[in-house]
Amino acid sequence: MKSSVNKYKFFNYIQNSPFGNYYIPARFQYVILKDYYKKINQDFVLPQGEAYFSKKKIRLNTLINELKKYDNLILISMFMFPQLKKDRLILFKKLIDKKVKVHLIFENLIIQNKSDYSKIENIFKLQKFTK
């Protein structure tokens, strides 16, 4: 039985281009998301997809702008956030201000406050040393 009590909505996002060290075709991202929704006992919602040619994550930005306070955003990985730090920090601020819970499936994390985002930002910093 799905939770009908939860008034906060769940949204998700996929991209058809590499993110971090991953390239996962959209159809497999759907499978991963659908499995995650089942795990958290929520009804699956079709994801918002980024166009392959988009360098500025236009769809992700729009989706985050449309989120309401306390909504949930589900991403396959934290590496779906923009690679440019200034762009990433703008999105982080919006998510923090709206108190959105961000579920990062591959990292097995749910982030929702400034401290959580600082940890994610540190991972992005460390990643630069491994390239």
N, C-alpha and C positions, 0 to 999 in steps of 0.2 A: 504494500500500500504506500502510495506517494504522500509526502507531507503536504497537506493543503493549508496548514496553519501558517507556514512561512510566507509572510507578506512581501518579503524582499525578493526581487527578481534575480535570475541568473542569466548571464550573457556570456557568450564565448566568441573566440576569434581564431581564425586560421590564416596562414599566409602560404602562397604558392611559390615561395622562394626560400632559399636556405636561411636558417636562423641558427646562430652559434655554429656548432659543428654538425648540425642536423639538416637534412633535406628529406622531408616526409611528404609524399603526395597527399593532396587534399582528401582523397577517399580514405586513406589510413588515419589521417588526423580526425576524421569523423568517427571512425571506430574507437580511437583512443578517448575522444570526448564522450561518446555514448557510454562507454564502459565506466568512465569517471562519474557521469551523472547517475548511473545505476548504483555505484559505490556510495554516493552521498544521498541516495534516495530522493532524487529530483527527476522531474520529467525532462527529457532531452529537448533542447532548443537548437534549431539549426544555427550554425555559426555565421558570423560576419566574416567575409573573406577580403583579403587585401589583393589588389591587382598585382600581377607579377612585376610590372614595370615601375611600381610606386617605390620611390626612395624615401619619401617623407612619412610613410605610414598614415596616409590620409584616412583610411577607413578606421584604423585603431584610434586615431585622434577624435574622429567623429563619434565613434562608439563611446569613448570615455566622456566626451562632452555631454552625451545624452543620458548617461547613467544618473540615477537618483541616489540620494543619500542612503547608505547602508545596502546598496545593491551588491551583487557578486559578479566578478569577472573571472572567467576561467581561460587560462592560457596553457598551451602544451608545455612551454618553457619560458623562463625569464628572458631568454635570448630573443623573444619576439618583441621585446621593447626596443626602441631605436638604439642603434649603436652610438650615435652622437650623444655625448653626455648632456649637453644643454637641452636637447630635445627630450631626452629621457627624464631629466629632472622636472621639466614642465609637466609631463604626464604624471610623474610621481606626486607632485604638489596637488594636482587636480584630484587624484585618487585619495590622497590623505585628507584633503578638505571635505570630500564627500563621504569619508569613512567607508570606502568601498573595500570589501574583502577580495583580494586577488589570489586565486588558486593557481599555483604553479605545479602542474602535474609531474613533470620529469624531476623537479627538485623536491617534490613531496612537501611543499610549503604552502601555507596560507599567510599572506602578508596583509597588514591592515593599519600599521602605524609608522611613524617616522623612524623609529628604531629598526623595524623590519626592512624598510626601504634603504636605510644606511647599510645594512648587512648585504643587501642585494647590490648596492652600488660598490661596495668593497669587492665583491666577486667580479664585477665588471672591470675594476681596476686591476685585480690580480690576473685576469684573463689577458690583459695587454702584455704581461711578461711572458706568457706562454706562446705568443705568436712569433 
